[in-house]
Amino acid sequence: MSNSAAWRQLVADVFGLPVDVPVQAEGAAFGAALQALWAIGRSQGDAAPISEVTAQHVSVDPALSARPDSGRSAAYASAYSRFLRHLEAVTPLQRG
């Protein structure tokens, strides 16, 4: 989905948060490699949080970034709030 500029913009607008796309296209394998790098560091006494490991090794492509549009975010706010209420209402049914 990150290949779609329209989808990135929609996500940014609905959640009111910026969306950044890593330069590294293979997310799952790259994420696993970052986690392994962090775990090796921890096993060797390095207490750095994984956020430091990712800050060193993950680059984003600014051309693919999307920033929320306040007007569209406001338009989505009511529907998203309604969705969250419905989700909260049905969540207990999923646990049973």
N, C-alpha and C positions, 0 to 999 in steps of 0.2 A: 504494500500500500504506500510505502514511502516514495515509490516511483511517481506517484500522482501528485502534482502540485495542488490540484483541487482538493484532494483528500487531506493533505497536510494543512491547507488553509482552513478547511472545515474543522479539523481536530483543534487547531489553534483557537479558532473562534468559539467553538462549543465549550472548551475547557478554560478559555481565557488565559492560556499559557503559550509560550513560544515553543515551536517545534523545530528541532535541529536534526539533521541527517548526517550520520558519520560518513567519512570518506570511505572507510572500509565497508564494502558492500556485503560481505559474508558475516552477518551479525551473530549467528549462533556459534559458529566455530571460533570466531574472534573473541566473543564473550567468554567462551570456555577457556581459551588460551589466557585471557586476562585474569580469570579467576584462578587458573593454575599458577600463573606467575605470582599472584598475590599469596596463594597458599604456600608456595615454596618459600617466599620471603618470610611469612609467619613462622614456618617450621625452622627457619634459621635465625629467629629472634627479632626480625624486623616487625615492628608494631604499626607500620604505616597502614592507614585505612585503605580500603579498595578504591576510594575516591581519589587518592593520590596516584595510584597505579593507573587509573583511567585518565586522569588529568595529564599524565606523562605520555600515554600511548594512543589516546583517541582524539582524532581531529574531526571537525565538522566542516561541511561544505557550505559556506555562507550563501551561495547561490541557491541552495535548496531549502534554506531556512524559511519558516513562515512565522509571522508575528500576528497576534490576535488583532482583529479590527474591532474597536470598541462598539461600533454600531451593530455589527453582526453578532457580537458576543451578547449584547443586550437583547437582541431579537431571539436568540436561542435560549436565554436564561430561564424563561418560564417553562418551556417545553422540557428542558433538561431537569429542572426541579421536579416537574411532574413525573418524569421517567424515574428519578431517584426514589420518589415516594412509592411508586408502583413496585419498584425493585425491592424496597424495604418490606413492602407488604407480602410479597411472594417468597422472600428468602426463607422464612420458617418452613414453608412447604417443601423446599428442597432438602432441608435437614432431616425431615421425618422419614 
